Amino acid sequence: MGWLGDPTAFGVYIVLVGVVVEALALRSVALGVDSKTWPVVEGRVTSSRLDQDSDGQAAPLLDEFPVGGPVVLRYNPSKPRFARVRPGVPWETWMWVVIGFGALLLGVGVLQGWVEPS
C-alpha cells in the first residue's frame, strides 16, 4: 500500500512539505521587506554574462545595466556581499507563499478527512 495509500502518512508528508516551502518563502519575504531599508551605494557594472534565458526576462537586464554603466544597489549591512538592484519582494516569492499555504491546507484537509487522496 505504501505511504501514498495511507491518508495519514500522505497528509503528514504534505503538511511537512508545506511547512518547509512556507518557511523558506516567508524568510524570503522578510529579506525583501528588509532590503527596502538597506543602505544605498552607487557602483559601476564591471561585467555581465547571460548563460541562459529561457523565459526572456534576463536579457532586458543586460540592456538596463550595461557594462561600464552606473548602478544603485541596496546592500545588507550585516552581510555586505548580498545586495539588490531592485529591493522589495518579487512576485515569485508571493507565489511560493501561496503554494506553501495551499500545501498546508491540503495536508490538514487530508488529515481531517475533508479531502481524500486518490
N, C-alpha and C positions, 0 to 999 in steps of 0.2 A: 504494500500500500504506500509506504514512504510518507515523508512529511508533507508533500503536496496533497495527499489524500486525507490527511488529518487536519481538520479545520483549526484546532487549537494551535498546532505547530505552525501551520500556514499563517494564521493571524499573528502569532508572536513574531515570526520572521518578518512580515510586512510592517508591523509596528517598529521593529528594530531598524529596518531599512529607513522608515520614515523619520525616526529619531536622528539617525546619522545624517541624512540628507538635510533635515531641518536645522540641525546644529551647525552644519557647515554653511548653509545658506544664511542663517541669522548672524553667524560670525562675519560673513562677507558683507552683510547689510551694515553691521556695526562699523566695520572698517571703512565702508563707503561713506557713511554718515560722518565719521571722524575725519575723513580725508578733506572735507569741506573746511575744516578749521586748521589744517596743517599749514606750516609756514610756506611762503611762496619764494621761489628762487627762479631767476632767469638764467637760461642756458642757451647753448647753441647745438644744433643737431650735428654730430660728427660723423655718423654713418647710419645707413638704413639698409635693410635687406628684407626681401619678401620671398620666403621659401615656397609657400603655398597659400593660395587664397581661394578656397573652394566656394565661398559664398559671395565674393566680390566686395566684402566690407573693408578689407585691409588696404587695397590699392589706393583708395582715396586718401588714406592717412599718409601715404608716401608723398602725395601731391600737397597735402596740407602742411606737412612738416618736411620740407626739402632739406637735403644735406647743406649745411652752412647757414641755414635759416635759424631765426630765434625761436625759442620755445619757453613757455612759462610752465613751471612744474610746481606741484604741491608735494612736499616730502614729509615722510613720517619722522618726527623729531626723535623718537626712541629707536628707530631703525632707518637712518638716512639713506640707505641703499634702496629703500622702497619709495617710489614716487609715482604720481599720477599726472597725466596730462589733462585728463578730464575727471575731476573729483566728483564724488557722489556715488549713487547706487545705480549700476546699469540695469536695464530691463531684464536681462538674462538672469540676474540674481533674484529678482522678484519671481521669475518663472520657477526657479528652484525652490523658493519658499512655498509656492502653491503646490508644486509636485510633492514636496515633503509633507505638507499638511494633508494633502489628498491621500498619501500612503498611510499616514497615521489614522485618518478617518476610516479608510478601507480596513486596516488591521483591526481597529477597535470594532468596526461593524461585523467582521468575521468572528471575533472573539465573543461578541454579544449575541451572535446569531441573527443579526439583521441582514447580513449578506452571506450567501452560501457560495464558497468557491466551487467552480465547476471543473 
